[in-house]
Amino acid sequence: MTELPTTGRYVFDFAEGRMEQKDLLGGKGANLAEMTRLGLPVPPGFTITTAACRAYLETGDLPAGLGDEITAHLRDLEQAMGRRLGDANDPLLISVRSGSKFSMPGMMETILDIGLTDESVHGLAKHSGDDHFAWDSYRRLLQMYARTVLDVPDDLLQAAVSTEYAEWGVGTPEELPAAAIERACVALKQTIADHAGRPFPQNPLEQLDLAVRAVFRSWSTPRARLYRRQEQIPDDLGTAVNVMAMVFGNRGPDSGTGVAFTRNPASGEPGVYGDYLQDAQGEDVVAGVRNTVPLARLAEIDPVSHAGLRTAMSTLERRYRDLCDIEFTIERGRLWILQTRVGKRTAEAAFRIAVQLVDEGLITLDEALLRVTGGQLGQLMFPRFAERHGVPALAHGVAASPGAAVGYAAFDSAAAQRFAADGRRVILVRRETNPDDLPGMLASAGILTTRGGKTSHAAVVARGLGKTCVCGVETLTVDPVARRAETAAGAVIEEGDLVSLDGTAGIVYAGEVPVVASPVVEYFDGRTDLLDEDELIRAVDRLLRHADARRRLGVHANADTPADAARARRFGAEGIGLCRTEHMFLGERRQLVERLVLAANSADQQAVLEELLQLQRADFVMIFRAMAGLPVTVRLIDPPLHEFLPDLTDLSVRVAVGQATATPDPEAERLLAAVQRMHESNPMLGLRGVRLGIVIPGLFAMQARAIAEAAAEVTAEGTAVHPEIMVPLVAGEAELQLVRREIEGVLADVAARTGRTVPTRIGAMIEVPRAALGAERIAHSADFFSFGTNDLTQLTWAFSRDDVEASIFPRYLDAGIFAVSPFESLDVEGVGRLVRLAVTEGRTGNPDLVIGVCGEHGGDPASIAFFAEAGLDYVSCSPYRVPVARLEAGRAAVAPTGATSDTR
């Protein structure tokens, strides 16, 4: 493919590009170029590149020569349309739309009807023979331009129009007579002059120039930055600007606008899906201010345009080999295609569509694997509402984004954020959403609107965010001022009331509806009969099996109980990568550890160790049985010592009260003295991990004996056992050597007494930066490494996770210091560099070294791709994340560059 020349050029006609050139032309511009090349009915126009945007954002002004290029392409556009911008008799009108490489629906600016002035609006009215159409187009331009270019608050603009609504007793511009809209335009221009300090520009070229600058600036708005952080889109890409000749869907009943999907974006079902609105422009559909009709109705309203649209949909789906989202306009019976993109879809639709396209011969199974993500599979594992729950439906609407969401009603974005900050689940209730609602949408479990359909702003953004959404609930009236909603039957939802949304069926319930496990989870848990009943289950199963066949990276589970181990195995785990023994010391057992730590002499310590040995051995017997034939990595006790000691403050109070009341408490005084003696200023950096095993004699030996005796017992039953012992918080070779000698002595003793030698690997948990830096020497004494990325992240960043996530991270995320929390996705530049170093040096020191990761990053899709590329042998994660890790490991294996493809 020939690349477009970029040196000295910032503007390209739609006919010059291809869909692969999104870096330069933006997604919208590249797709317009592709559709033009395919011969589809695209209005003529041109694209101003992302390079121009980056130059503008860097310098604050348009790059040299851009103005001349725009003028030249505008002349070509005028010649193609046979009309001139700003002509007093028959004006050409143009639209100016943003278009970044990755779709950011509603986040940046669009201005329609540029070219209308006080003079040309009369020419448009005369030439079209429709005064209402001309003045309403001018109204749209004035409102859009004032809001996006001149920063006039929307409520002031609405007030300028609302006077006419009140006088005529109507609620939409379509219901106003032309003379009333003309008066509204006068009021809008006055509002602009009063607030912006300048009149609305009457020079069409000035309108275009300022509009282009406004679109460039919109790349840096807070809502656009917030969306990019949420979707992990880089901040330095910039947006292209697409200038296109206007075509009008608001020219009467033989005109209209709509959005079409080549398959159902909510379910993946094949067919024609979308919305259509007669006598309207595209913004009316997206804004959700008027309720649409299903796209199938277009076959009755305008059969010729419907047939043309079906042809275009088929052409685009074959070309893009994927679900396509198409915006179109019909102007007096003539079909125009305004935009296409690979459509956003729900998780359910993603899996179904990927497999459908394989069966249709459009893509391979490898490509299908790259069309779905671990994050989407995780969404499918969320609970849903129980059947026959008995809660009556409050209202019905459009099933816009599936799932089950229960939360407290919030009637604006600020309330949603406030509720979420208080730890409450939220349902955002709005008439319709707009881009300014994004913070509230992010804070909410579900979104409910009374207007709009499957292609409204609320629906599109909710699907992209994986949020449950019900739109177009016409029987519900929202009063945002009173902060309440009321149904036609008189039922009321007040702010703070519990609401339940079924985004799959489009139903709203008052109160809390009980939820049940997802059928996908039930299938993983052993319900194989679901394969015969559910297309989604079959799609998930097929893609997971292919991922398993293709992946190099093993997937183990973090499991501390027999039940967790059994579930992990059902979910596809190939072993246990982290069995945390400290979790076995909770509840009543905690007192045993406290006794061990505070024991007055070695005899008391030994007595406690014997009790713990019996309990630990029984634990390991059950886990080894559950994981028969698979490796089980047991981490020796790791947490800070203070977690097993009585609370210092409580003891101090007990002693003080006893002294004050002359009723001394000798036991409390003894414990207080012991705890004060062992008190640490920073326990996370104190007596924990390998240090415990060295400072408290017999502790690690007891655990090693429990592991060895359990392995011998289960082996005697005829079950294969593959135990591994992991030493935590190792910082240097000497620590590991000392502990290894002790463990090997215990293993040899158990083998001699039982007559059964069970090969047991001994390794180090790499969670201290010094261990990563000294990996080659440590590997001389290790059979395996396992990265504990939680502590490695804390110690590399000098962050205390429990403290910073609430106090520091919100500001860091807002400021763009982080795109995502380093505890959520691995910090590749810092922590990742330590991982790479330890992998390289560890295998230099021991070529047979097995390397895995057992921190929470082992279940994070983005981090899994890094671990595969870095050469790890396996990841370990919670049992419920095992299927996600399996899928992501497969995606990493088939991605062309070793990293999973972008699905944004």
Secondary structure as the mmCIF struct_conf table of DSSP 4:
data_model
#
loop_
_struct_conf.conf_type_id
_struct_conf.id
_struct_conf.beg_label_comp_id
_struct_conf.beg_label_asym_id
_struct_conf.beg_label_seq_id
_struct_conf.end_label_comp_id
_struct_conf.end_label_asym_id
_struct_conf.end_label_seq_id
HELX_LH_PP_P HELX_LH_PP_P1 THR A 2 PRO A 5
TURN_TY1_P TURN_TY1_P1 THR A 7 GLY A 8
STRN STRN1 VAL A 11 ASP A 13
HELX_RH_3T_P HELX_RH_3T_P1 PHE A 14 GLU A 16
TURN_TY1_P TURN_TY1_P2 MET A 19 GLU A 20
HELX_RH_AL_P HELX_RH_AL_P1 LYS A 22 ARG A 37
TURN_TY1_P TURN_TY1_P3 LEU A 38 GLY A 39
HELX_LH_PP_P HELX_LH_PP_P2 VAL A 42 PRO A 44
STRN STRN2 GLY A 45 ILE A 48
HELX_RH_AL_P HELX_RH_AL_P2 THR A 50 THR A 59
BEND BEND1 GLY A 60 ASP A 61
HELX_LH_PP_P HELX_LH_PP_P3 LEU A 62 PRO A 63
TURN_TY1_P TURN_TY1_P4 ALA A 64 GLY A 65
HELX_RH_AL_P HELX_RH_AL_P3 LEU A 66 MET A 81
TURN_TY1_P TURN_TY1_P5 GLY A 82 GLY A 82
STRN STRN3 ARG A 84 LEU A 85
TURN_TY1_P TURN_TY1_P6 GLY A 86 GLY A 86
BEND BEND2 ALA A 88 ASP A 90
STRN STRN4 PRO A 91 LEU A 92
STRN STRN5 ILE A 94 SER A 100
BEND BEND3 LYS A 101 PHE A 102
TURN_TY1_P TURN_TY1_P7 PRO A 105 MET A 107
BEND BEND4 MET A 108 MET A 108
STRN STRN6 THR A 110 ILE A 114
TURN_TY1_P TURN_TY1_P8 GLY A 115 GLY A 115
TURN_TY1_P TURN_TY1_P9 ASP A 118 GLU A 119
HELX_RH_AL_P HELX_RH_AL_P4 SER A 120 SER A 128
TURN_TY1_P TURN_TY1_P10 GLY A 129 GLY A 129
HELX_RH_AL_P HELX_RH_AL_P5 ASP A 131 THR A 148
TURN_TY1_P TURN_TY1_P11 VAL A 149 VAL A 149
BEND BEND5 LEU A 150 LEU A 150
HELX_RH_AL_P HELX_RH_AL_P6 ASP A 154 TRP A 168
TURN_TY1_P TURN_TY1_P12 GLY A 169 GLY A 169
BEND BEND6 GLY A 171 THR A 172
HELX_RH_3T_P HELX_RH_3T_P2 PRO A 173 GLU A 175
BEND BEND7 LEU A 176 LEU A 176
HELX_RH_AL_P HELX_RH_AL_P7 ALA A 178 ALA A 196
BEND BEND8 GLY A 197 ARG A 198
HELX_LH_PP_P HELX_LH_PP_P4 PRO A 199 PRO A 201
HELX_RH_AL_P HELX_RH_AL_P8 PRO A 204 SER A 218
TURN_TY1_P TURN_TY1_P13 TRP A 219 SER A 220
BEND BEND9 THR A 221 THR A 221
HELX_RH_AL_P HELX_RH_AL_P9 PRO A 222 GLU A 231
TURN_TY1_P TURN_TY1_P14 GLN A 232 GLN A 232
TURN_TY1_P TURN_TY1_P15 ASP A 235 ASP A 236
BEND BEND10 LEU A 237 LEU A 237
STRN STRN7 THR A 239 ALA A 245
BEND BEND11 GLY A 249 GLY A 249
BEND BEND12 ARG A 251 GLY A 252
TURN_TY1_P TURN_TY1_P16 PRO A 253 ASP A 254
STRN STRN8 GLY A 256 ARG A 263
TURN_TY1_P TURN_TY1_P17 PRO A 265 SER A 267
STRN STRN9 PRO A 270 GLN A 278
TURN_TY1_P TURN_TY1_P18 ASP A 279 ASP A 279
HELX_RH_AL_P HELX_RH_AL_P10 GLY A 282 ALA A 287
TURN_TY1_P TURN_TY1_P19 GLY A 288 GLY A 288
BEND BEND13 VAL A 289 ARG A 290
STRN STRN10 VAL A 293 PRO A 294
HELX_RH_3T_P HELX_RH_3T_P3 LEU A 295 ARG A 297
HELX_RH_AL_P HELX_RH_AL_P11 LEU A 298 ILE A 301
HELX_RH_AL_P HELX_RH_AL_P12 PRO A 303 TYR A 320
TURN_TY1_P TURN_TY1_P20 ARG A 321 ARG A 321
BEND BEND14 ASP A 322 ASP A 322
STRN STRN11 CYS A 324 GLU A 331
TURN_TY1_P TURN_TY1_P21 ARG A 332 GLY A 333
STRN STRN12 ARG A 334 VAL A 342
HELX_LH_PP_P HELX_LH_PP_P5 GLY A 343 LYS A 344
HELX_RH_AL_P HELX_RH_AL_P13 ALA A 347 ASP A 359
TURN_TY1_P TURN_TY1_P22 GLU A 360 GLY A 361
BEND BEND15 LEU A 362 ILE A 363
HELX_RH_AL_P HELX_RH_AL_P14 LEU A 365 LEU A 370
TURN_TY1_P TURN_TY1_P23 ARG A 371 ARG A 371
BEND BEND16 VAL A 372 VAL A 372
HELX_RH_AL_P HELX_RH_AL_P15 GLY A 374 LEU A 380
TURN_TY1_P TURN_TY1_P24 MET A 381 MET A 381
BEND BEND17 PHE A 382 PHE A 382
STRN STRN13 ARG A 384 PHE A 385
HELX_LH_PP_P HELX_LH_PP_P6 ALA A 386 ALA A 386
TURN_TY1_P TURN_TY1_P25 GLU A 387 ARG A 388
HELX_LH_PP_P HELX_LH_PP_P7 VAL A 391 PRO A 392
STRN STRN14 ALA A 393 HIS A 396
STRN STRN15 VAL A 398 SER A 401
BEND BEND18 GLY A 403 GLY A 403
STRN STRN16 ALA A 404 ALA A 410
BEND BEND19 PHE A 411 ASP A 412
HELX_RH_AL_P HELX_RH_AL_P16 SER A 413 ALA A 421
TURN_TY1_P TURN_TY1_P26 ASP A 422 GLY A 423
STRN STRN17 VAL A 426 ARG A 430
BEND BEND20 ARG A 431 GLU A 432
HELX_RH_3T_P HELX_RH_3T_P4 PRO A 435 ASP A 437
HELX_RH_AL_P HELX_RH_AL_P17 LEU A 438 ALA A 443
BEND BEND21 ALA A 445 ALA A 445
STRN STRN18 GLY A 446 THR A 449
BEND BEND22 THR A 450 ARG A 451
TURN_TY1_P TURN_TY1_P27 LYS A 454 THR A 455
BEND BEND23 SER A 456 SER A 456
HELX_RH_AL_P HELX_RH_AL_P18 HIS A 457 LEU A 465
TURN_TY1_P TURN_TY1_P28 GLY A 466 GLY A 466
STRN STRN19 THR A 468 CYS A 471
TURN_TY1_P TURN_TY1_P29 GLU A 474 THR A 475
STRN STRN20 LEU A 476 ASP A 479
TURN_TY1_P TURN_TY1_P30 PRO A 480 ARG A 483
STRN STRN21 ARG A 484 THR A 487
TURN_TY1_P TURN_TY1_P31 ALA A 488 ALA A 489
BEND BEND24 GLY A 490 GLY A 490
STRN STRN22 VAL A 492 GLU A 494
TURN_TY1_P TURN_TY1_P32 GLU A 495 GLY A 496
STRN STRN23 LEU A 498 ASP A 502
TURN_TY1_P TURN_TY1_P33 GLY A 503 GLY A 506
STRN STRN24 ILE A 507 ALA A 510
BEND BEND25 GLY A 511 GLY A 511
HELX_LH_PP_P HELX_LH_PP_P8 GLU A 512 PRO A 514
STRN STRN25 VAL A 515 VAL A 516
HELX_RH_AL_P HELX_RH_AL_P19 PRO A 519 PHE A 524
TURN_TY1_P TURN_TY1_P34 ASP A 525 GLY A 526
HELX_RH_3T_P HELX_RH_3T_P5 THR A 528 ASP A 532
TURN_TY1_P TURN_TY1_P35 GLU A 533 GLU A 533
HELX_RH_AL_P HELX_RH_AL_P20 GLU A 535 ARG A 550
BEND BEND26 LEU A 553 LEU A 553
STRN STRN26 GLY A 554 ASN A 558
BEND BEND27 THR A 561 THR A 561
HELX_RH_AL_P HELX_RH_AL_P21 PRO A 562 ARG A 570
TURN_TY1_P TURN_TY1_P36 PHE A 571 GLY A 572
BEND BEND28 GLU A 574 GLY A 575
STRN STRN27 ILE A 576 ARG A 580
HELX_RH_3T_P HELX_RH_3T_P6 THR A 581 PHE A 585
TURN_TY1_P TURN_TY1_P37 GLY A 587 GLU A 588
HELX_RH_AL_P HELX_RH_AL_P22 ARG A 589 LEU A 598
BEND BEND29 ALA A 600 ASN A 601
HELX_RH_AL_P HELX_RH_AL_P23 SER A 602 ALA A 626
TURN_TY1_P TURN_TY1_P38 MET A 627 GLY A 629
BEND BEND30 LEU A 630 LEU A 630
STRN STRN28 PRO A 631 ARG A 635
HELX_LH_PP_P HELX_LH_PP_P9 LEU A 636 ILE A 637
BEND BEND31 PRO A 639 PRO A 639
HELX_RH_3T_P HELX_RH_3T_P7 LEU A 641 PHE A 644
BEND BEND32 LEU A 645 LEU A 645
HELX_RH_AL_P HELX_RH_AL_P24 LEU A 648 ALA A 660
TURN_TY1_P TURN_TY1_P39 THR A 661 ALA A 662
HELX_RH_AL_P HELX_RH_AL_P25 PRO A 666 MET A 678
BEND BEND33 SER A 681 ASN A 682
HELX_RH_3T_P HELX_RH_3T_P8 PRO A 683 LEU A 685
BEND BEND34 GLY A 686 LEU A 687
TURN_TY1_P TURN_TY1_P40 GLY A 689 GLY A 689
HELX_RH_AL_P HELX_RH_AL_P26 VAL A 690 VAL A 695
BEND BEND35 ILE A 696 ILE A 696
TURN_TY1_P TURN_TY1_P41 PRO A 697 GLY A 698
HELX_RH_AL_P HELX_RH_AL_P27 LEU A 699 ALA A 716
TURN_TY1_P TURN_TY1_P42 GLU A 717 GLY A 718
STRN STRN29 HIS A 722 VAL A 727
TURN_TY1_P TURN_TY1_P43 PRO A 728 LEU A 729
BEND BEND36 GLY A 732 GLY A 732
HELX_RH_AL_P HELX_RH_AL_P28 GLU A 733 THR A 754
BEND BEND37 GLY A 755 GLY A 755
STRN STRN30 ARG A 761 ILE A 766
BEND BEND38 VAL A 768 VAL A 768
HELX_RH_AL_P HELX_RH_AL_P29 PRO A 769 LEU A 773
TURN_TY1_P TURN_TY1_P44 GLY A 774 GLY A 774
HELX_RH_AL_P HELX_RH_AL_P30 ALA A 775 ALA A 779
TURN_TY1_P TURN_TY1_P45 HIS A 780 SER A 781
BEND BEND39 ASP A 783 ASP A 783
STRN STRN31 PHE A 784 PHE A 787
HELX_RH_AL_P HELX_RH_AL_P31 THR A 789 TRP A 797
TURN_TY1_P TURN_TY1_P46 ALA A 798 ALA A 798
HELX_RH_AL_P HELX_RH_AL_P32 ARG A 801 SER A 807
TURN_TY1_P TURN_TY1_P47 ILE A 808 ILE A 808
HELX_RH_AL_P HELX_RH_AL_P33 PHE A 809 ASP A 814
TURN_TY1_P TURN_TY1_P48 ALA A 815 GLY A 816
BEND BEND40 ILE A 817 ILE A 817
BEND BEND41 ALA A 819 VAL A 820
TURN_TY1_P TURN_TY1_P49 PRO A 822 GLU A 824
BEND BEND42 SER A 825 SER A 825
TURN_TY1_P TURN_TY1_P50 VAL A 828 GLY A 830
HELX_RH_AL_P HELX_RH_AL_P34 VAL A 831 GLY A 845
TURN_TY1_P TURN_TY1_P51 PRO A 847 ASP A 848
STRN STRN32 VAL A 850 VAL A 853
BEND BEND43 GLY A 855 GLY A 855
HELX_RH_3T_P HELX_RH_3T_P9 GLU A 856 GLY A 859
HELX_RH_AL_P HELX_RH_AL_P35 PRO A 861 ALA A 870
TURN_TY1_P TURN_TY1_P52 GLY A 871 GLY A 871
BEND BEND44 ASP A 873 ASP A 873
STRN STRN33 TYR A 874 CYS A 877
HELX_RH_3T_P HELX_RH_3T_P10 PRO A 879 ARG A 881
HELX_RH_AL_P HELX_RH_AL_P36 VAL A 882 VAL A 894
BEND BEND45 ALA A 895 ALA A 895
TURN_TY1_P TURN_TY1_P53 PRO A 896 THR A 897
BEND BEND46 GLY A 898 ALA A 899
HELX_LH_PP_P HELX_LH_PP_P10 THR A 900 ASP A 902
#
